[in-house]
Amino acid sequence: MKIELKGRRAIVTGSTAGIGRAIAEGLARAGALVVINGRTEARVATALQEIRAVVPDAELTGIAADLSTSEGSAVLVAQAADADILVNNLGTAHPNDFFKQRDSEWLDLFQLNVMSGVRAARHYLPGMVQRGWGRVVFISSESAIMVPKEMIDYGMTKTAQLAVSRGLAELVSGSGVTVNAVLPGPTRSEILGNWMKATALEQGITQDDAEQNFLKTMRPTTLLNRFTSTEEVANMVVYVCSEQASGTTGAALRVDGGVIRAII
Ligand code: NAD
């Protein structure tokens, strides 16, 4: 199967690092025109440089905007009016104590992890429907199903993304536009990679050992017994964005290394 996305305009939110950066690179390799997004001009410029170094004919532009706010989302749509592919990748997580967490922290995470994608879908979906082709992908998490007790707020946002994704797929049924969610498991992204590096340094062990300890204690149901790479997650997303994935919509697709103990 050869995935060809020449001429398709793609937006990947939060794509200066981690899973988003790998998705942007994968879409660029398939020929799409990709918008890279991060919060600062400097990070966006570095990501553009890094992707061009490995995909010399990549067609890329960059937009610096903090999509956790409606003002930031307005900057994105002002600079990229239309898109054929929208990957709502932006998201973050911080381990916390449920009993000490303030209302504002819950609402801030909801803005970042859920509303960033809601606002983007609200803007870009009507154009896709009008043109009769489009791909929207929400990067959720295995934590949507296996809600972690140390990040209940994060689990809540990731489950919410599944509801939004399925609901939007229903809304645009028969239009040629597909809407899906992808659920990664523990992945060597920037944020989780840095966490594992810091743990390794603190405990005087290797990063591999820190990852193994994380899997044994926090994600014991893994079948893969290792972290996935950002590229492994990106491969699924690029496929879902392809012409060939036209029969898949309203789905929650796992790249979780088997962490979720369910057959379907
Ligand atoms: P990461 O922190 O490594 O990368 C996040 C990217 O988003 C960075 O480019 C960062 O600069 C950008 N960003 C952060 N806040 C932003 C904002 N307000 N506006 C614009 N850009 C912003 O994260 P990651 O681990 O690659 O996570 C990407 C997605 O994958 C998230 O939705 C996350 O929940 C999901 N996920 C990650 C894992 C994992 O193990 N890493 C597992 C399951 C799901």
Boltz pocket constraint, residues with backbone or C-beta under 6 A from the ligand:
constraints:
  - pocket:
      binder: B
      contacts: [[A, 13], [A, 14], [A, 15], [A, 16], [A, 17], [A, 18], [A, 19], [A, 20], [A, 37], [A, 38], [A, 39], [A, 43], [A, 65], [A, 66], [A, 67], [A, 68], [A, 88], [A, 89], [A, 90], [A, 91], [A, 92], [A, 93], [A, 112], [A, 139], [A, 140], [A, 141], [A, 142], [A, 143], [A, 183], [A, 184], [A, 185], [A, 186], [A, 187], [A, 188], [A, 189], [A, 190], [A, 191], [A, 192]]
      max_distance: 6.0
